[in-house]
């Protein structure tokens, strides 16, 4: 895809960007739009390969580890002098009835998906407040709004990401910083197939108006818009990236 310099000269950090999902797609789109991109992930070997493929800077980071989150932001500032955009893509899903769900399963999903977004948002905003500018884009999900069996932990975490987005936006609006989120319904990538049955994926795809899942780049395009100056009057918003009908 040809870029239009929507993020020209901006420094963008993307979490969970290794592999072939939304994170890698948005990192690629940000680079195409002229940004200096820093990608992170907990899987160092996969991260190095993705960084080589995209031609971007990489810093390993487990979003459940506060020291590593701080190192991600500090390392970006050391390399580029600032952080203009923070894209929080890290999340962990799975399917389990709440009747059978263990404390460990609940806690793991919430710690990566909600607490990880909190840690990264906080670290990025501290730097952005110093700068007096910046934008945060969080990856939520339509299950933060809609009921779906087997998704109590993931849905609760994503609803939390939505609330975090709205409240954080109010906390930093006076500093000229924006905080928004996207809420995809179904985006096709290999990791999703590992944690979700083929039958459920087919059922979810049938509910989409276009009869298919979104491509990761289609979600990434909306994230790029929210990161760009074209969204300069938008903050505290959660934008559905979905063709799903009732």
Rosetta blueprint (number, residue, H / E / L):
1 X L
2 X L
3 X L
4 X L
5 X L
6 X L
7 X L
8 X L
9 X L
10 X L
11 X E
12 X E
13 X E
14 X E
15 X L
16 X L
17 X L
18 X L
19 X L
20 X L
21 X L
22 X H
23 X H
24 X H
25 X H
26 X H
27 X H
28 X H
29 X H
30 X H
31 X H
32 X H
33 X L
34 X L
35 X L
36 X E
37 X E
38 X E
39 X E
40 X L
41 X L
42 X L
43 X L
44 X H
45 X H
46 X H
47 X H
48 X H
49 X H
50 X H
51 X H
52 X H
53 X H
54 X H
55 X L
56 X L
57 X E
58 X E
59 X L
60 X L
61 X L
62 X L
63 X L
64 X L
65 X L
66 X H
67 X H
68 X H
69 X H
70 X H
71 X H
72 X H
73 X H
74 X H
75 X H
76 X H
77 X H
78 X H
79 X H
80 X H
81 X L
82 X L
83 X L
84 X L
85 X E
86 X E
87 X E
88 X E
89 X L
90 X L
91 X L
92 X L
93 X L
94 X L
95 X L
96 X L
97 X L
98 X L
99 X L
100 X L
101 X L
102 X L
103 X H
104 X H
105 X H
106 X H
107 X H
108 X H
109 X H
110 X H
111 X H
112 X H
113 X H
114 X H
115 X H
116 X H
117 X H
118 X H
119 X H
120 X H
121 X H
122 X H
123 X H
124 X H
125 X H
126 X H
127 X H
128 X H
129 X H
130 X H
131 X H
132 X L
133 X L
134 X E
135 X E
136 X E
137 X E
138 X E
139 X E
140 X L
141 X L
142 X H
143 X H
144 X H
145 X L
146 X L
147 X L
148 X L
149 X L
150 X L
151 X L
152 X H
153 X H
154 X H
155 X H
156 X H
157 X H
158 X H
159 X H
160 X H
161 X H
162 X H
163 X H
164 X H
165 X H
166 X H
167 X H
168 X H
169 X H
170 X H
171 X H
172 X H
173 X H
174 X H
175 X H
176 X L
177 X E
178 X E
179 X E
180 X E
181 X E
182 X E
183 X E
184 X E
185 X L
186 X L
187 X E
188 X E
189 X L
190 X H
191 X H
192 X H
193 X H
194 X H
195 X H
196 X L
197 X L
198 X H
199 X H
200 X H
201 X H
202 X H
203 X H
204 X H
205 X H
206 X H
207 X L
208 X E
209 X L
210 X L
211 X L
212 X L
213 X L
214 X E
215 X E
216 X H
217 X H
218 X H
219 X H
220 X H
221 X H
222 X H
223 X H
224 X H
225 X H
226 X H
227 X H
228 X L
229 X H
230 X H
231 X H
232 X L
233 X L
234 X L
235 X L
236 X L
237 X L
238 X E
239 X E
240 X E
241 X E
242 X L
243 X L
244 X E
245 X L
246 X L
